[in-house]
Every structure is written in C-alpha cells, then in structure tokens.
Amino acid sequence: MLDHGGSIANARELFPGAPEPWIDLSTGINPHSYPFFDLPQAALTRLPEPARIAELCAVAAQTYGAPSAANVAAAPGTQILLPLVMRLVDPGRAMILGPTYAEHARAAALAGHRVIETDRFQDLAAADLAVVVNPNNPDGRVVESDRLLDLGAVLARRGGLLVVDEAFMDVGPVGASLGGGADRDGIVVLKSFGKFFGLAGLRLGFALALPTIVKRLDDELGPWAISGNALEYGLKALADRGWRSAMQTRLGQEAARLDALLACHEIMVTGGTSLFRFVEHQHAATIFHRLGTEGILVRRFDRLPNCLRFGLPEGGAELERLDKALTGWRQKRDEAP
C-alpha cells in the first residue's frame, strides 16, 4: 500500500521519541467533523432498506448538482469505486493529470490499463481513460468545468471515459464542479463524503454518471454496500445546508490563519485548498524532520522532495505547538555554519 499520510503508527516508528499526543496534519480531512448524534437502533440491527439507499442517492444528487438519484451510485468510500470505474472501459491507455493522488494510477493498472502520467491537460485527449483530480491533491490546481466537459465529449466519441475526482470540491471554487455533467456520456464524477464532513472512518462516497453506468456500478457493489451508520450520517449531513455553508466559511478563515503562521517562518503557501495547504521550500526535508521530532506529522512526497502539505490544525493549542516547532527549526537553521 502506498503511503497516503494519516498513519500515526508509522510516525511513531519514524520518530520514536516524539512527544504525545501527535498532531496529525498529514491529511486533508476536516478537523471539525459533522456533529455526532444518536443513531436509531435499526442502523446496527437491520440491513439498510433499498428505499433508504434511494433516499440517500436523492439527497446526494441534490447536494452535488446531479440531475437525479438515478445518476448517483453510493459506495463505502470512493476508494472502493476506483477499480470498478477503471474497468468501465476496456484496457487501453490511461492518462492521469499529475502529479496527484497515487491510487488512481494503481487502480488503472490493476484494471489492465497502461498508465501514463502527464502534467499537460491537452495530452488527455489521446487517452482511452483520462483521470483529473479537481481540485488537485496535493497542489490544489483547478481545471475549468468547460474544459473538462469538452474533454469528456472528445473521449466519448471514441468510446473513452473521463473520470473527475472531486474529493475536495466541497471547498473548491463556486461553479467548478462537474456534478451537473453526470448526464453526459463519457464522464464519471467521484465525490468523497468523509473529507469535508470530517468523517473519513465512516466510509461513504458517490459516483455521479449516466444511469446505465450507475446501474453497472450498483450491480458490482451488490446489496447493502452502505452501512446503516453511513446511511444515517449521509442523509442528515448532506441535507444540512446551514452547517455546510458555515463550515466552508470557517475553513477558509482557518486556512488563512495557517498561511499567516507559515509566512512568519518564511514558508510560503503556493497552492492547496482550505482543507490543506501546499508549500514548496528548499528545506522541506528538514522541516518535515523537525516537526516530526516535535510530534507533528505533515505530508511529504517522495517524487516532490521540496514540497510539503499541511492539513488544518484543530485549534489554537495545535497552532501554538506548530508555531513553537517551526521557531525551533528556524533557530537551528540559523545556527548552522
């Protein structure tokens, strides 16, 4: 399994003397989860009713702008959907707009595709299967929806498929989502629930596509793919527009506060979303190590050695620890001969 961050067990092995508790800034998961609530007993004692799953898909369609519930497949996380979606087209040339999240390439290869990563959007038109993460993880790059719709049309004419992973679109630019394009041939849009709602362990995600594709995905997932817990939280949280709007504002404010703290230590943010900040720095490796020895885990990248990703601290105490650790890093840097 590729390293995706978020493993405190791995961090403890890497920095055995680090103080506890760890501050995990290595993911893009909202540190302020949707409020917990008491679940009905039936959520655990009975299998989910098909009518309730249909209700969940209807709420998801309304939230994400899909034409109808028939355009929504619900799954126990988008990670489960990746290999199913990659098999929607016969093995051929899969092109992924990168650098980005590594699981798309792994799933495409397992589906028999020859995987090519490119940093040029125009190259994707030659693919049988094209993948765009939008906003991108880790740098936050956003591709305009019109360009994506045009690309999807080009691929569809050749029997190809465009997969747009909108895991972080809940905090993306207004109007950038391709959810409304789920009724077009050649396009599948993936939606993550756990990141924005801060409930990653719940395991819930969606694919938005033509009803024929949704049916195929549903058939492969089989009955009862969604747990009772995920069903109840999905129904309530997705319909809670007030919480969603307030959280989007809060995350924007907290991202700006993190940017200001990093700037005080001569670490400039060059990209990201309000759920994570992307930095490029010549001393990225030493920053990562210094923070690790202080019990703070950020995301590093083997293929991008001068880059780091910072998730949002949960509150003032975590910000203070981060500030103190970065102050220590700067002092040690300045003392070096």
Rosetta blueprint (number, residue, H / E / L):
1 M L
2 L L
3 D L
4 H L
5 G L
6 G L
7 S L
8 I H
9 A H
10 N H
11 A H
12 R H
13 E H
14 L H
15 F L
16 P L
17 G L
18 A L
19 P L
20 E L
21 P L
22 W L
23 I E
24 D E
25 L E
26 S L
27 T L
28 G L
29 I L
30 N L
31 P L
32 H L
33 S L
34 Y L
35 P L
36 F L
37 F L
38 D L
39 L L
40 P L
41 Q L
42 A H
43 A H
44 L H
45 T H
46 R L
47 L L
48 P L
49 E L
50 P H
51 A H
52 R H
53 I H
54 A H
55 E H
56 L H
57 C H
58 A H
59 V H
60 A H
61 A H
62 Q H
63 T H
64 Y H
65 G L
66 A L
67 P L
68 S L
69 A H
70 A H
71 N H
72 V E
73 A E
74 A E
75 A E
76 P L
77 G L
78 T H
79 Q H
80 I H
81 L H
82 L H
83 P H
84 L H
85 V H
86 M H
87 R L
88 L L
89 V L
90 D L
91 P L
92 G L
93 R E
94 A E
95 M E
96 I E
97 L E
98 G L
99 P L
100 T L
101 Y L
102 A L
103 E H
104 H H
105 A H
106 R H
107 A H
108 A H
109 A H
110 L H
111 A L
112 G L
113 H L
114 R E
115 V E
116 I E
117 E E
118 T E
119 D L
120 R L
121 F H
122 Q H
123 D H
124 L H
125 A H
126 A H
127 A L
128 D L
129 L E
130 A E
131 V E
132 V E
133 V E
134 N L
135 P L
136 N L
137 N L
138 P L
139 D L
140 G L
141 R L
142 V L
143 V L
144 E L
145 S H
146 D H
147 R H
148 L H
149 L H
150 D H
151 L H
152 G H
153 A H
154 V H
155 L H
156 A H
157 R H
158 R L
159 G L
160 G L
161 L E
162 L E
163 V E
164 V E
165 D E
166 E L
167 A L
168 F L
169 M H
170 D H
171 V H
172 G L
173 P L
174 V L
175 G L
176 A L
177 S L
178 L L
179 G H
180 G H
181 G H
182 A L
183 D L
184 R L
185 D L
186 G L
187 I E
188 V E
189 V E
190 L E
191 K E
192 S E
193 F L
194 G H
195 K H
196 F H
197 F H
198 G L
199 L L
200 A H
201 G H
202 L H
203 R L
204 L L
205 G E
206 F E
207 A E
208 L E
209 A L
210 L L
211 P H
212 T H
213 I H
214 V H
215 K H
216 R H
217 L H
218 D H
219 D H
220 E H
221 L H
222 G L
223 P L
224 W L
225 A L
226 I L
227 S L
228 G H
229 N H
230 A H
231 L H
232 E H
233 Y H
234 G H
235 L H
236 K H
237 A H
238 L H
239 A L
240 D L
241 R H
242 G H
243 W H
244 R H
245 S H
246 A H
247 M H
248 Q H
249 T H
250 R H
251 L H
252 G H
253 Q H
254 E H
255 A H
256 A H
257 R H
258 L H
259 D H
260 A H
261 L H
262 L H
263 A H
264 C H
265 H L
266 E L
267 I L
268 M L
269 V E
270 T E
271 G E
272 G E
273 T E
274 S L
275 L L
276 F E
277 R E
278 F E
279 V E
280 E E
281 H L
282 Q L
283 H L
284 A H
285 A H
286 T H
287 I H
288 F H
289 H H
290 R H
291 L H
292 G H
293 T H
294 E L
295 G L
296 I E
297 L E
298 V E
299 R E
300 R E
301 F L
302 D L
303 R L
304 L L
305 P L
306 N L
307 C E
308 L E
309 R E
310 F E
311 G E
312 L L
313 P L
314 E L
315 G L
316 G H
317 A H
318 E H
319 L H
320 E H
321 R H
322 L H
323 D H
324 K H
325 A H
326 L H
327 T H
328 G H
329 W H
330 R H
331 Q H
332 K H
333 R H
334 D H
335 E H
336 A L
337 P L
